[in-house]
Amino acid sequence: MSPPKVLIVGIDAACFEQLDPLVESGAVPTIADLLDTGVVDELETTHPPWTPSAWPSVVTGATPWQHGVYDFYGYDRDPAGELVSARDVQVPYLWEILSAHGLSSVVVNVPVTHPVHEFDGSLVPGYLATEGVDILVGGEKRRLDEVLPDYRVYAGQAATKEDRLADYERLVDARVDAAETLADATEWDLMMVQFQSTDGVFHTDGDDPEAVERVYRRVDAGIERLVELAGPDAHVVLVSDHGIHQYDRVFYLNSWLKERGDLVTTAESVRHAWNEQTKHTAASEGDDARPPLATRTLRGGLGLLGHVGVTPTRVESVLASLGLDRTVARVLPDSVLQEVVDASEYVDFERSAAFTRSLSSLGIRCNVEGRDPGGVIPADEFDAYRAQLVADLREVTAPDGTRVFDAVEDRHTLVGSDVTGEQSAPDILLFPARMTWKISDIVRDEQFGETDEFSHTWTGLFALSGPAASAGTLTVSDATVIDVVPTVLSLFGINPPDHVEGTSLLDDWDPALVGRDAEEPADTDATHTTMSAERRFFDDERIESSDDESAADEDSEYVADRLRELGYLE
């Protein structure tokens, strides 16, 4: 007797703070029904509470300290940093565990799952993959445009708000369409579909409840289709990677470190990407073709933005949103654009003792002799240096006297020094007060500022409906993202491998409830309690495509641009 199918629906940034009003208004009837008939709880997320660290924890059952992904960028292979991928996830995914047990999966749009890897099933990579990424169909690598020609990972750069919201809706529909297509090609036991637009709409339009409701209505309709696809006997799991709400303040951490003498800045930088756009114009039109007044005016305006801490990438994003990026590229010579880049202060990582690498780090990396490039801090002084820095950070207060951090922790004391992907791991962990402080990596004159943007919180949600929930076998208390995998494995009657750090939320479960005969033990002997971290990737080359734009889509800068548009990078 086969166990019931399991459908996992990932709703990025879903939390009761934002979802309760939608449920009460009747905007999301399918979600409301699943919450009403299932067992629900808040779900504590990872540190930091961002997509690239949290979703791997959801689908591996391991914390970042074991799976090895801490931020959008990793530094183990390249000291300059590169966008993370499945190659950085050092423990098996849920579907790899199931594959070892002879079970098949359909996985759509889960972040940090590219490039595709071998297992029994189908997979369409999600966030951090490039457009046109190859997919897996029935265990075979295929070109995306051959199977799902209209599928895109990211929303486009919309000219209007209406265009942007319509694009979010198209992305939602594309996820469900892909799941239905792959379900026809795969005899599946597990299906997981993730919706990212529920996060994106808050980053771009969080102050507009109607925009949020519009996207959630579309997601709810998509979930209804997925539940119908799974069938009436399936277990349905709703899960999110974090919550979201409005922030109100900014702490410029690198500016604070600079004032202390821990951080050194430099004016040197790599030529920015928009200079590449202007090279042809500069060569063909000549300097005389550029209006001197426009040049002087734009130089002054852009320079002012740089002076107050708006980074060149942020300047470019703002100009693009106003439709002015091409105008600026046409009017200004390369030398003037480079002046804007040079007007900003950049962290000199090799000469700095401590710094935060990114907006999404929520941590400080120290530069230690024998471990890091530059080695500013002597190894025998590292412990004392960290202790003092932690103590000082705990005392940081805003001009009105309120504390910036609820907690500041030493990673080496909290979890140890030996962690996976150590070159990417922070040494000091930051927990902003009430999670309403944006911790910026920009270096500017002031250390404090204000913001009204929406960003992440520590608690998402978990809900499970189906036979196990109906039988009252669930105990949901203090649930965390690493509990999802062992809970789902329990639904299949499988004990988790050793790398899984979480605990099943099923309490005293009866194998008969998951479709196995009562006398049949969980089939753990057929697979490994300790699974290899060696993921079986296909060859590194993408399948050749005739699409003229495929080469540009492969560039990781395209993905970085999408992250900047949502405010993840500065």
Steps between C-alpha positions, in 0.01 A plus 500: 500500500653832393498799735285800403658765282645805672459849355722773646404856409768756575363853546796732531471753785158370609428574865191540713565872542431550129282196427237536775334808344484323163341193658248710691401694187439182301773581247675163535234228546725206412771604744234571762356150459843338532569699816158415640524125437868461580741546786672837486773687678752774453830376358828638628746563219876508462756766569502695278131484399556524126407286201844344430559378854145420609364298207797259502423444869133435419590234240802339670408502869839656578604841626729724293787390725465156343360562151748784443293784348488824699421774252439573133874482440746232605875548543643148519586465132560868422617752765319772303174309542265330258127436503420179683358191331426135569876442490521690830234290675712232665230262622230308307171659407172338607439365149845340495416317823170383354670396177732273701183335635357447152258793518461761228457876529388802297670821616415843357662836576673414828790747547864387486435180305700571185675352315274198472629181658419132464212349695179315427265773383470842341629842605468859378752716691386816675651815645869571432493295179540686172220524247503212255656267756491131412239285674455135595209302355457140608865481602629641170653841444296708255499850359244721670364647178431154359274404790377828651553766232326782690659434839705771671669505839477875559258783443606734223599862546150645476432852376191542719360360822221329306756328279694386806196351673387331180849352471477365855171335407653346187783355708250342740308342213824377343593310817170313502510437125849354539388274785210369294724439199765317702237298688398353166861394439573365849334240721554711807479444873608849609422827329642831618410832340634831630349845439747789521261777391351518850837631615566720198174690528585608855844621396358705214146586614474408867328829582210413266265241656309465174817402313586242767147360492508477120812284503374284786168443322691366201715277722189370677346407164825325409501303825143390428620352170792327671280350772267365232801357317624326816164340570272480804718253693823699481675670786535873431775701669507879492836645594680832480863590545448815709249775569497860382400842629593866477834626628550852630871558566842443347830434674803549277713233663810546286494872577497415871791260453690763305461756778637245749803441281408141415420570136703666225346642184629557152379700201616234256243280334448281200340684210128473538286299258330805352835616356480204264176646367665831419812380320339485158347846542828648616687363203245588234371840607806661649522741794378794294161334457424518873329816631739662751216635717332161526832344585568747778147476640486122505852477637399718792174320566644151484801604702270627775326163509834330543599739777193422710553127475300394196714238332569498125287189458214670683543813284477286190191320631326829577583640157374184333171514689455855373591402148809721511780243496547505124477880494775531759713244318456695175566843648785436741849386402653195663731719705210684663313180578816367660519817712165401651633156581818644647305752711380216720712347772564129476617261768863403461447142610866401516595796722191495724484307827122452487212576263155394396512360149146579391163640590367147546787369713375600846850417609859616524796323347839552660829505308722256686865422441544161336130468417397799293656717225707771664495345846468825697415344838775280650366148552586502871295819549192385309301377801557820697425716196166327440402520865559875510320560172198298616489694827517834320231406247263401778523855631433680171208740532323732260501877558170463690657249738335183367716194448577391145531129584293260704800269508854469366662156508847360444463222241806316630345484847147429379561224243877461476774589256475187286202570274425412139608767253703678767635763260142616446391490864475809721699513822249717685121465467270800520135495610347845437258639756141399419635411155419852382860612448660471157870424550665662200845431358524847342776728630382858549554789739198427720451179696121517526215559260134430433319269262146388424580191296371152575740221589528173684413378848594188696168312479325345203225241520440126482176315438429134429167358393411147398478155664768558764352832609149357508619215722632746755857372490663840462666692778595843372690708750807715452522378141798605290581479130727200559201299628330492159716226345478250789124561519454429129723193525277376783201530268679252273605277791868583458745576777716805425869476405762612749546845347141601584510720809127557537238287671182356353184675611317166482457361851463123557407451139350171385645367171147403398410867492754565226385218279724220629388179664527526875743211520729645235786702654628821349722400212827649621719204409439555130676834509771678692464658840813690403473629145786623287531875455627440145218623281489341157500790257481475126777650286576866565396615154144603432320332214561708190224747423427701189368788709711807425449633852591180683861607556389824666249317717775271630692790642468504877478879483151456359401317816675759716303774325174326592616483862585871498155587369350332806743672736701190592825651372626857508 
